[in-house]
Amino acid sequence: MRTIHLILIAALLLAGLAEAFHTDPYEPRVPPELLEKLQDMDNPYPPTPERIETGLEIYFGKGQCVTCHNVDGKGVERPGHSPRDFTDPKWQEARTDGELMWVLRNGSPGTEMPVRVGKVISEEEGWAVIHFIRTYKLNN
């Protein structure tokens, strides 16, 4: 009987986790009431080669982005919910820099994406990472 209870508890926990993950990779991660404002927010820094290089260094270094998003930007396979594929042109087109900054500042609820800006990197470094992430659509 104890085994059945443990199995039921595990099934309920897994079902709860499955609901927490986003099923549509193109679905915005920001709260709906902020979406329009964030879609209008531009990166305040120009995409210079130096900024892109800084973004690359942060992505592969202290930002730890590579851990989940991988060397190629396609994301590491994870059970239930894989990280964003930065090489996906449809995703690149759908998500704005303002939305990406919100995720860097707040994490992505229902995923393993943690807060980065303010904890691990500065806001300016976050904008540099966004410039670097945007280069994946140019290189793939």
C-alpha positions, 0 to 999 in steps of 0.5 A: 500500500505504501508503494502505491501511495508513493507512486500516486504522489510522484505522479501528481508531482510530475503532473504539476511540473508538466503544467508549469512548463510552457508548451509553446516555444513561441509563447511570450514569457512576460506577464500579459499586462507588460507585453506591449510595453516590453515589445516597444522597448529597444536595446539602448546600446548599439550592436557594435562588434565590441558589445557583441564580443562582450556578450559572447564573453558573458554568455560563455563566462560569468553569465553561465548562459552556455550551460543551458543554451549550449555552445551552438545556441540551440539549447540543451535537451532537458526533460519536460522543457528545453531552453530556448533555441536562439538559432530559430528564426521564428523565435528570433522574430517573435521575441523582442529585446525588451522581452528578453531583458525582462526574462534576464531580470526576472527569470522565466516562470515555469522554467529553469531560467534563473534571474541573471541581471542584478544577480550575476550580471549588470543590466548593461552586460545583459543588453550585450548578451542580447546583442550576442544572442541576436547574432545566432540568427545571422550565423545559422 
